[in-house]
Amino acid sequence: MASLLPKKFPTPIAKPLGPFFAAGLVILYGINSASNAMANSAEYKNDPRNPNRQAAKH
């Protein structure tokens, strides 16, 4: 009986794609840093959607 899966070839996947994975991590780190900096800036400091907003004192 013939197999439904094609023949497997020893093709490297992770080694050639390594630089792209590394670049993706750098981009995600930069986006996270920029998001945190924007959330803590004066413009968005009192926005009710900001998770870092300080509770207003009564």
C-alpha atoms as an extended CHARMM CRD file, in Angstrom:
* protein
*
        58  EXT
         1         1  MET       CA              0.0000000000        0.0000000000        0.0000000000  PROA      1               0.0000000000
         2         2  ALA       CA              1.3330000000        3.4070000000       -0.9520000000  PROA      2               0.0000000000
         3         3  SER       CA              1.8740000000        5.9560000000        1.7740000000  PROA      3               0.0000000000
         4         4  LEU       CA             -0.3020000000        9.0640000000        1.7650000000  PROA      4               0.0000000000
         5         5  LEU       CA              2.6400000000       11.1710000000        2.8780000000  PROA      5               0.0000000000
         6         6  PRO       CA              5.2900000000       12.2050000000        0.3680000000  PROA      6               0.0000000000
         7         7  LYS       CA              8.9160000000       11.1510000000        0.7060000000  PROA      7               0.0000000000
         8         8  LYS       CA             10.7520000000       12.8850000000        3.5410000000  PROA      8               0.0000000000
         9         9  PHE       CA             13.8270000000       14.8840000000        2.5950000000  PROA      9               0.0000000000
        10        10  PRO       CA             16.4970000000       15.9160000000        5.1460000000  PROA      10              0.0000000000
        11        11  THR       CA             15.9170000000       19.6410000000        4.6390000000  PROA      11              0.0000000000
        12        12  PRO       CA             17.2510000000       21.9630000000        7.3670000000  PROA      12              0.0000000000
        13        13  ILE       CA             14.5530000000       24.3110000000        8.6220000000  PROA      13              0.0000000000
        14        14  ALA       CA             15.6930000000       25.9720000000       11.8400000000  PROA      14              0.0000000000
        15        15  LYS       CA             19.2730000000       26.8200000000       10.8080000000  PROA      15              0.0000000000
        16        16  PRO       CA             18.4390000000       28.9010000000        7.6970000000  PROA      16              0.0000000000
        17        17  LEU       CA             15.4930000000       30.5750000000        9.4390000000  PROA      17              0.0000000000
        18        18  GLY       CA             17.4910000000       31.4210000000       12.5870000000  PROA      18              0.0000000000
        19        19  PRO       CA             18.2170000000       35.0490000000       11.6000000000  PROA      19              0.0000000000
        20        20  PHE       CA             14.5170000000       35.6310000000       10.9430000000  PROA      20              0.0000000000
        21        21  PHE       CA             13.5770000000       34.2410000000       14.3660000000  PROA      21              0.0000000000
        22        22  ALA       CA             16.2030000000       36.4710000000       15.9940000000  PROA      22              0.0000000000
        23        23  ALA       CA             14.9860000000       39.5390000000       14.0740000000  PROA      23              0.0000000000
        24        24  GLY       CA             11.4140000000       38.7680000000       15.1220000000  PROA      24              0.0000000000
        25        25  LEU       CA             12.4400000000       38.6960000000       18.7700000000  PROA      25              0.0000000000
        26        26  VAL       CA             14.2650000000       42.0260000000       18.4010000000  PROA      26              0.0000000000
        27        27  ILE       CA             11.2150000000       43.6070000000       16.7700000000  PROA      27              0.0000000000
        28        28  LEU       CA              8.8670000000       42.2690000000       19.4710000000  PROA      28              0.0000000000
        29        29  TYR       CA             11.1980000000       43.5830000000       22.1990000000  PROA      29              0.0000000000
        30        30  GLY       CA             11.2390000000       47.0160000000       20.5350000000  PROA      30              0.0000000000
        31        31  ILE       CA              7.4580000000       47.1230000000       20.2060000000  PROA      31              0.0000000000
        32        32  ASN       CA              7.0630000000       46.1350000000       23.8660000000  PROA      32              0.0000000000
        33        33  SER       CA              9.5270000000       48.8100000000       24.9830000000  PROA      33              0.0000000000
        34        34  ALA       CA              7.8220000000       51.4750000000       22.8860000000  PROA      34              0.0000000000
        35        35  SER       CA              4.3920000000       50.4580000000       24.2040000000  PROA      35              0.0000000000
        36        36  ASN       CA              5.5630000000       50.6480000000       27.8060000000  PROA      36              0.0000000000
        37        37  ALA       CA              7.2140000000       54.0190000000       27.2110000000  PROA      37              0.0000000000
        38        38  MET       CA              4.0510000000       55.3940000000       25.6040000000  PROA      38              0.0000000000
        39        39  ALA       CA              1.8270000000       54.0810000000       28.4260000000  PROA      39              0.0000000000
        40        40  ASN       CA              4.0400000000       55.8540000000       30.9740000000  PROA      40              0.0000000000
        41        41  SER       CA              4.2670000000       59.1280000000       29.0340000000  PROA      41              0.0000000000
        42        42  ALA       CA              2.5470000000       62.3070000000       30.1870000000  PROA      42              0.0000000000
        43        43  GLU       CA              0.0520000000       62.2120000000       27.3150000000  PROA      43              0.0000000000
        44        44  TYR       CA             -1.4210000000       58.8190000000       28.2580000000  PROA      44              0.0000000000
        45        45  LYS       CA             -0.6870000000       58.8460000000       31.9990000000  PROA      45              0.0000000000
        46        46  ASN       CA             -4.3030000000       59.5440000000       33.0190000000  PROA      46              0.0000000000
        47        47  ASP       CA             -6.0640000000       57.6170000000       30.2370000000  PROA      47              0.0000000000
        48        48  PRO       CA             -8.6240000000       55.2300000000       31.8090000000  PROA      48              0.0000000000
        49        49  ARG       CA             -7.5130000000       52.4450000000       29.4160000000  PROA      49              0.0000000000
        50        50  ASN       CA             -3.9380000000       52.6150000000       30.7300000000  PROA      50              0.0000000000
        51        51  PRO       CA             -3.2190000000       49.5670000000       32.9230000000  PROA      51              0.0000000000
        52        52  ASN       CA             -0.4500000000       51.5110000000       34.7320000000  PROA      52              0.0000000000
        53        53  ARG       CA             -2.7230000000       54.4230000000       35.6630000000  PROA      53              0.0000000000
        54        54  GLN       CA             -2.6500000000       55.4610000000       39.2910000000  PROA      54              0.0000000000
        55        55  ALA       CA             -5.9840000000       55.5470000000       41.0770000000  PROA      55              0.0000000000
        56        56  ALA       CA             -7.2690000000       59.0510000000       41.5950000000  PROA      56              0.0000000000
        57        57  LYS       CA             -7.1050000000       60.2500000000       45.2090000000  PROA      57              0.0000000000
        58        58  HSD       CA            -10.3810000000       61.6640000000       46.5180000000  PROA      58              0.0000000000
